[in-house]
Amino acid sequence: MQAALSKLAKQLGHSHPLVHNDFSSKGSDLLVNAFGQSLGLSRSKRLAMATRLKVLISRIEWGQYGKASRLFPMVEMGPEAESSRPLMIDPTVSFGRPVIPGTGYPQALSMNCMKPETQ
């Protein structure tokens, strides 16, 4: 993986290529190809990996200077989950802790509300 990231950094011209929006456009394909070749993945497996990576990258909002500014992590799997965004991670909101989007309420608070009471 490190060799693939080093190659990607050289090709994109960024020391940290995964946090730049160049990664979402052309870098993901370069990484999948480099990583897939080093693992000996077939073309069909590399295509499946690229498709999944594009879904995950679409959950990143890019801010000023083309750097990642927000992340909407996957909290469940399945086709419906790809469009669902129940959590947000933003370094400018709640010190980067996961929050419920649009509210600023910490995700941990909502999890505490769902815990069963113990006696």
N, C-alpha and C positions, 0 to 999 in steps of 0.2 A: 504494500500500500504506500509506503514511504517513497519508493522509487517512482510510482505513478504520480504522486503529489509533487515530487521534485520536477518531474518532466512537465507536468501541468503548469507549475509556477514559471518555468522557463518559457513555455509557449505563450502564456498569457501576459508575462511581464509583471507579475505581482508576487511579492514574497509570501502572502497569505491568500492564495487564489480562491479558497472556498467562501470568503466573506465578500467578494466583489460580484457585482451583477454580471460581469463578463462570464462568470461560471454558469449562470443560468442560461445564457444564450449559446455559447460554444464550448465552454469548459466542461460541461457535464458529459458531452459526447466524447471529448478527448480523454477524460478520466475513465469513463466506462471502457473505452477501447484499450487504453494503457493497462488498466487494472484487469480487464477481462483477458487480455493476451497473456499477462504475467500469471494468471491463474489457469490458463489453458481453456477458457470458456468457449463454447461454440458460438457461432454467430447468433443463433436464436436465443441463447441464454443471455448474450450481451444485449440484444434488443429488449428482452424482458427486463433486464436490469436498468437499461436506459429509460424505459417507460415508467418504471417505479420511481426512479430518481427524479424524473421530471415532475411527477405528482408531488413528491416531497419538496422540491425546490419551489413549486408554485405556492407553498405555504409560507414563503419568506417574503416580507415587504422590504423593498430596497429604498434606502433613504438618500440623503444628500451625499454627493461624491461617489454614488454607486455602491455603497456598503450596506450590508444587511442591517436593518433597523428594528424589525419585529419578526417574531416567529410564532406561528400558530401550530403547535405540535399536534401530532396524531394521538388521540387518546383511545381510539378504538379502530378496528379494522373493518374492511368491507367497502363496497361501492358508495354507500351513503356517507361514510366517514370522510371521504375525500373532500366533500364540500362543507362538512361540519367544522366549525371553528369555536368550540366551547372554551378554549383557553388561549391566552396570549402571553408571550414573554417579550417585554420591551424594557431595555435598561433605564428608560426615563420614567417608568411607572412602577411603583412599589419596589424600587431597587432591583429590578430585573426578576423578581419572583413571579411565578405564574399567577395571572389574574383572570377574572371573567371579563371578556372584552366589553368595553363601553361603560363598565362600572368602576373599575379599579379595585374591586373586592378581591382579596387574596383567594386563590383556589383552595388553600388549606382551610380557610374558614368554611367554605361550602362543604368540604369533606368532613369537618367536625360536626356539622349539622346533620349529616347522614349517618353518623355512627350510632349504633344502638346503645341505649343507656344500659349501664351495668349497675347492679345494686350490691 
